[in-house]
Amino acid sequence: MPLIPIAAPEALQRLDSFSAVIDARSESEFALDRLPGAVNWPSLNDAERASIGTEYKQVSPFAARKRGAMLVARNVAAHLERHVLELPRDWSPLVYCWRGGQRSGALGLVLGQIGFRVHVLEGGYQAFRRAVVAELETLPARLSFVVVCGVTGSGKSLLLRALAERGEQVLDLEALANHRGSVLGLVPGEAQPSQKAFDTAIWHAVRNLDPTRPVFVESESAKVGDLRVPAALVERMRAAACVRLELPIDARVALLMREYAFFVRDVDAFCARLDALRVLRGHEAVNGWQDAARAGRIESVVRELLVSHYDPIYLQSIRRNFPGTAAPLAQLRWDGDDAGLRAAAAAAAALRSPCSPAPD
């Protein structure tokens, strides 16, 4: 069966209609970013790509193509044996590589010759990336956001989770970025995704949202850790209505001690992160916090960080970037327990942003 070329915009609209989305690139290319739901069937792995590239430059393109064809044929055969033998006749995948050329073509050709209906993404991942970037410039304008504001430790992320559990629409940028949005926000031993993967994750989340219903999002800055939030999304969020979440200081400290328990267990890692505050707070203050933490007084350090560092910076930033906080839709107060969080989520869900479409 002949291969069916498909343009990126159409493929993006039809992603859910394919039996599988197969990435024929190497494992490192796949790890950097890929189409949502894609599985990796490399036509050439990383080591093979490097070897063939060296041979192409140092020996000859013809010699490199011969050996490359041998390796691709071997890898495609392994994928068939591993993944294809039990598939039904109506299995219909979308296949892509970097530019939509030889690697996806080789895999797609064999699958098509078997009798499967195979679509090949025109322009490959590069075309997909261009389409994602373009849609991220327009999709946020279709949506009505409600921004959850509140000082550090007030439970904004917890409220988003509680809203999601109620079936409300939530865009959790910190979860997508694998970062909690502060100097202490990266969990030790973990890493953020690439910028491209972050963009793809946002695009995939936003494209599935219902424009007739509000979307709850946290009052993030233009960056979450090292990752940039798309400019059109930032602009739309900052123009949105806000709700303010409030939690007493003692409960905030207790919440942060639970949420950042890995720093309580690893004081050296906690102190290392505090070094990043030396430029803003000075050596004397940071040294004092580190000494107190090493002496077992982490809770007092957390309280001091909130009162003297995080709260003033957050309040200044929120007033500047989110004018909706001047007249919030609601002030949601809770005391740190599950019942209070559920009540705050229920109150938020009962609101309707003034930007939201009117009901029928």
C-alpha positions as CSV (number, residue, x, y, z in Angstrom):
1,M,0.0,0.0,0.0
2,P,1.5,3.4,-1.0
3,L,2.5,5.8,1.8
4,I,0.1,8.7,2.4
5,P,1.9,12.1,3.0
6,I,0.1,14.4,5.4
7,A,0.8,18.0,6.2
8,A,1.6,19.0,9.8
9,P,-1.5,21.1,10.5
10,E,-3.8,18.3,9.3
11,A,-1.8,15.7,11.2
12,L,-2.1,17.7,14.4
13,Q,-5.9,17.9,14.0
14,R,-6.0,14.1,13.5
15,L,-3.5,12.9,16.1
16,D,-6.1,10.9,18.0
17,S,-7.3,9.1,14.8
18,F,-4.0,7.2,14.2
19,S,-3.5,3.7,15.7
20,A,0.1,4.8,16.7
21,V,2.4,7.7,16.3
22,I,5.9,6.4,15.5
23,D,9.1,8.5,15.8
24,A,11.8,7.1,13.6
25,R,14.5,9.4,15.0
26,S,17.3,8.4,17.4
27,E,16.7,8.0,21.1
28,S,18.3,11.4,22.0
29,E,16.2,13.3,19.4
30,F,13.1,11.6,20.8
31,A,14.0,12.5,24.4
32,L,14.4,16.2,23.5
33,D,10.8,16.4,22.2
34,R,8.3,14.4,20.2
35,L,4.7,14.4,19.1
36,P,2.2,13.6,21.9
37,G,1.9,9.9,22.5
38,A,4.7,9.0,20.1
39,V,6.7,5.8,20.5
40,N,10.3,5.5,19.4
41,W,11.3,3.1,16.7
42,P,14.7,4.5,15.6
43,S,15.8,3.8,12.1
44,L,19.3,4.6,13.3
45,N,20.3,5.0,17.0
46,D,22.6,7.7,18.3
47,A,25.8,5.7,17.9
48,E,24.9,4.6,14.4
49,R,23.9,8.2,13.3
50,A,27.3,9.5,14.5
51,S,29.2,6.7,12.8
52,I,27.4,7.2,9.5
53,G,27.8,11.0,9.7
54,T,31.6,10.5,10.2
55,E,31.8,8.1,7.3
56,Y,29.8,10.5,5.1
57,K,32.3,13.3,5.7
58,Q,35.6,11.3,5.9
59,V,35.1,8.5,3.4
60,S,32.3,9.2,0.9
61,P,28.5,9.8,0.8
62,F,28.1,6.6,-1.3
63,A,29.9,4.4,1.3
64,A,27.9,6.0,4.1
65,R,24.6,5.4,2.3
66,K,25.4,1.8,1.7
67,R,26.3,1.1,5.4
68,G,23.4,3.3,6.5
69,A,20.9,1.3,4.4
70,M,22.2,-1.9,6.0
71,L,21.8,-0.6,9.5
72,V,18.3,0.8,8.8
73,A,17.2,-2.5,7.3
74,R,18.4,-4.3,10.3
75,N,16.7,-1.9,12.7
76,V,13.4,-1.9,10.8
77,A,13.4,-5.8,10.9
78,A,13.9,-5.7,14.6
79,H,11.0,-3.3,15.1
80,L,8.8,-5.5,12.9
81,E,9.7,-8.6,15.0
82,R,9.3,-6.7,18.3
83,H,6.1,-4.7,17.6
84,V,4.3,-5.6,14.4
85,L,3.7,-9.4,14.2
86,E,0.5,-9.3,16.3
87,L,-1.0,-6.1,14.9
88,P,-4.3,-6.3,13.0
89,R,-4.7,-5.4,9.3
90,D,-6.5,-2.1,10.1
91,W,-3.7,-0.8,12.2
92,S,-2.8,2.7,10.7
93,P,0.1,4.6,12.1
94,L,1.6,8.1,11.5
95,V,5.4,7.9,11.0
96,Y,7.8,10.8,11.1
97,C,11.5,11.6,11.4
98,W,13.5,14.9,11.5
99,R,12.5,16.3,8.1
100,G,10.1,13.6,6.8
101,G,12.7,12.0,4.6
102,Q,14.8,8.8,4.6
103,R,14.4,7.5,8.1
104,S,10.6,7.7,8.2
105,G,10.3,6.8,4.6
106,A,12.3,3.6,5.0
107,L,10.2,2.4,8.0
108,G,6.9,3.6,6.4
109,L,7.7,1.8,3.1
110,V,8.1,-1.6,4.8
111,L,5.0,-1.1,6.8
112,G,3.1,0.0,3.7
113,Q,4.3,-3.1,1.8
114,I,3.0,-5.3,4.5
115,G,-0.5,-3.8,3.8
116,F,-0.9,-1.2,6.6
117,R,-2.3,2.2,5.8
118,V,0.7,4.4,6.7
119,H,0.7,8.2,6.9
120,V,4.1,10.0,6.8
121,L,4.4,13.5,8.3
122,E,5.5,15.9,5.6
123,G,8.5,17.9,6.8
124,G,8.8,15.6,9.9
125,Y,9.4,16.9,13.4
126,Q,10.5,20.3,12.0
127,A,7.1,20.9,10.4
128,F,5.4,19.8,13.6
129,R,7.5,22.2,15.7
130,R,6.7,25.1,13.4
131,A,3.0,24.3,13.6
132,V,3.1,24.1,17.5
133,V,4.9,27.4,17.7
134,A,2.3,29.0,15.4
135,E,-0.6,27.6,17.3
136,L,0.8,28.7,20.6
137,E,0.5,32.3,19.3
138,T,-3.2,31.9,18.7
139,L,-4.7,29.2,20.9
140,P,-4.6,31.2,24.2
141,A,-6.8,34.0,22.8
142,R,-9.6,31.4,22.5
143,L,-9.7,30.7,26.2
144,S,-10.9,32.5,29.3
145,F,-8.5,32.1,32.3
146,V,-9.0,32.5,36.0
147,V,-5.7,33.1,37.7
148,V,-5.1,31.7,41.1
149,C,-3.0,34.3,43.1
150,G,-1.5,33.9,46.5
151,V,1.8,34.3,48.3
152,T,4.3,31.5,48.4
153,G,3.0,28.5,50.4
154,S,-0.7,29.4,50.2
155,G,-1.5,26.2,48.3
156,K,-2.1,27.4,44.8
157,S,-0.9,24.2,43.2
158,L,-3.0,22.2,45.7
159,L,-6.0,24.2,44.7
160,L,-5.4,23.5,41.0
161,R,-5.3,19.8,41.8
162,A,-8.5,20.0,43.8
163,L,-10.2,21.9,40.9
164,A,-9.0,19.2,38.5
165,E,-10.4,16.5,40.7
166,R,-13.8,18.3,40.5
167,G,-13.7,18.2,36.7
168,E,-12.7,21.8,36.2
169,Q,-10.3,22.8,33.4
170,V,-6.8,23.4,34.8
171,L,-3.5,24.4,33.2
172,D,-0.8,23.4,35.6
173,L,2.3,25.0,34.2
174,E,4.5,24.0,37.1
175,A,3.6,20.3,36.7
176,L,4.4,20.6,32.9
177,A,7.7,22.3,33.7
178,N,8.6,19.9,36.5
179,H,9.4,22.9,38.7
180,R,7.7,24.6,41.6
181,G,8.5,28.1,40.4
182,S,11.1,29.4,42.9
183,V,14.8,29.1,43.8
184,L,13.9,26.0,45.7
185,G,11.5,24.7,43.0
186,L,13.5,22.0,41.3
187,V,13.3,18.7,43.1
188,P,16.9,17.3,43.7
189,G,17.8,14.6,41.3
190,E,15.2,15.6,38.8
191,A,15.4,17.7,35.6
192,Q,13.2,20.0,33.7
193,P,12.1,19.1,30.2
194,S,13.6,20.8,27.2
195,Q,12.1,24.1,26.1
196,K,10.7,22.4,23.0
197,A,9.1,19.6,25.1
198,F,7.6,22.2,27.5
199,D,6.1,24.1,24.5
200,T,4.7,20.8,23.1
201,A,3.2,19.9,26.5
202,I,1.5,23.3,26.8
203,W,0.2,23.1,23.3
204,H,-1.2,19.6,23.8
205,A,-2.9,20.7,27.0
206,V,-4.3,24.0,25.6
207,R,-5.6,22.5,22.4
208,N,-7.9,20.1,24.3
209,L,-9.5,22.8,26.5
210,D,-13.1,23.9,26.0
211,P,-13.2,27.6,25.1
212,T,-16.7,27.9,26.6
213,R,-15.5,27.0,30.1
214,P,-13.0,28.9,32.4
215,V,-9.4,27.6,32.7
216,F,-7.8,27.9,36.1
217,V,-4.1,28.6,36.1
218,E,-1.5,29.8,38.7
219,S,-0.1,33.3,38.7
220,E,3.2,32.3,37.1
221,S,5.9,34.6,35.9
222,A,7.2,34.5,32.3
223,K,9.6,31.7,33.3
224,V,9.1,28.5,35.3
225,G,12.6,27.6,36.4
226,D,14.6,27.8,33.2
227,L,11.7,27.4,30.9
228,R,9.9,30.3,29.1
229,V,6.1,30.4,29.1
230,P,4.8,31.2,25.6
231,A,4.4,35.0,25.3
232,A,0.8,34.9,24.0
233,L,-0.2,32.7,27.0
234,V,1.5,35.1,29.4
235,E,-0.3,38.0,27.9
236,R,-3.6,36.3,28.1
237,M,-3.1,35.2,31.8
238,R,-2.1,38.7,32.8
239,A,-5.2,40.2,31.4
240,A,-7.4,37.6,33.2
241,A,-9.6,37.8,36.2
242,C,-8.1,36.6,39.5
243,V,-9.0,34.8,42.7
244,R,-6.9,35.2,45.8
245,L,-6.0,32.2,47.9
246,E,-5.1,33.0,51.5
247,L,-3.6,30.7,54.2
248,P,-2.3,31.8,57.7
249,I,1.5,32.0,58.1
250,D,1.7,29.1,60.5
251,A,-0.2,26.8,58.1
252,R,1.9,28.1,55.2
253,V,5.1,27.1,57.0
254,A,3.7,23.7,57.8
255,L,2.6,23.2,54.2
256,L,6.0,24.0,52.8
257,M,7.7,21.7,55.3
258,R,5.5,18.9,53.9
259,E,5.8,19.9,50.3
260,Y,9.6,20.3,50.4
261,A,10.3,17.4,52.8
262,F,13.3,16.4,50.6
263,F,15.1,19.6,51.8
264,V,14.2,18.8,55.4
265,R,15.9,15.4,54.9
266,D,18.9,16.8,53.0
267,V,20.0,20.0,54.7
268,D,23.1,20.3,52.6
269,A,21.0,20.4,49.4
270,F,18.8,23.1,51.0
271,C,21.7,25.2,52.0
272,A,23.2,24.9,48.5
273,R,20.0,26.2,47.0
274,L,20.0,29.2,49.4
275,D,23.3,30.3,47.9
276,A,21.3,31.5,44.9
277,L,19.9,34.2,47.1
278,R,23.2,35.8,48.0
279,V,22.9,38.5,45.3
280,L,19.5,39.6,46.4
281,R,19.8,39.1,50.2
282,G,23.5,39.4,50.9
283,H,26.0,37.0,52.4
284,E,25.2,37.8,56.0
285,A,21.5,36.9,55.7
286,V,22.2,33.7,53.7
287,N,24.9,32.6,56.0
288,G,22.5,33.1,58.9
289,W,19.8,31.0,57.2
290,Q,22.3,28.2,56.4
291,D,23.7,28.1,59.9
292,A,20.1,27.9,61.4
293,A,19.2,25.1,58.9
294,R,22.3,23.1,59.9
295,A,21.4,23.6,63.5
296,G,18.0,22.0,62.9
297,R,15.9,25.2,62.8
298,I,14.7,24.7,59.2
299,E,11.1,25.7,60.1
300,S,12.3,29.1,61.4
301,V,14.3,29.5,58.2
302,V,11.3,28.8,56.1
303,R,9.2,31.4,58.1
304,E,12.0,34.0,57.7
305,L,12.3,33.3,53.9
306,L,8.5,33.8,53.5
307,V,8.3,37.0,55.5
308,S,11.5,38.8,54.4
309,H,12.1,37.4,50.9
310,Y,9.3,35.7,49.1
311,D,6.3,37.7,50.3
312,P,7.6,41.2,49.4
313,I,8.9,40.0,46.0
314,Y,5.7,38.2,45.2
315,L,3.4,41.0,46.2
316,Q,5.4,43.5,44.1
317,S,5.4,41.2,41.1
318,I,1.7,40.3,41.3
319,R,0.6,43.9,41.5
320,R,2.7,44.8,38.5
321,N,1.8,41.8,36.3
322,F,-1.7,40.8,37.3
323,P,-3.9,43.9,37.6
324,G,-6.9,41.6,38.2
325,T,-5.7,41.1,41.8
326,A,-6.8,44.7,42.6
327,A,-10.4,43.5,42.4
328,P,-10.4,39.7,42.6
329,L,-13.4,37.6,41.8
330,A,-13.1,36.1,45.3
331,Q,-10.8,35.8,48.3
332,L,-10.6,32.1,49.2
333,R,-9.5,31.5,52.7
334,W,-8.6,28.0,54.1
335,D,-6.7,26.7,57.1
336,G,-4.5,24.0,55.5
337,D,-6.8,21.0,56.0
338,D,-8.4,18.9,53.2
339,A,-11.9,20.0,54.0
340,G,-10.9,23.7,53.7
341,L,-9.1,23.0,50.4
342,R,-12.2,21.3,49.0
343,A,-14.4,24.2,50.1
344,A,-12.0,26.7,48.4
345,A,-12.2,24.6,45.2
346,A,-15.9,24.5,45.3
347,A,-16.1,28.3,45.8
348,A,-13.7,28.8,42.9
349,A,-15.6,26.4,40.7
350,A,-18.9,28.3,41.4
351,L,-17.4,31.5,40.0
352,R,-17.6,32.6,36.4
353,S,-15.0,34.9,34.9
354,P,-16.4,38.1,33.5
355,C,-14.4,37.2,30.3
356,S,-16.2,33.8,30.0
357,P,-18.8,33.3,27.3
358,A,-22.4,33.7,28.6
359,P,-24.3,30.5,29.1
360,D,-26.9,29.4,26.5
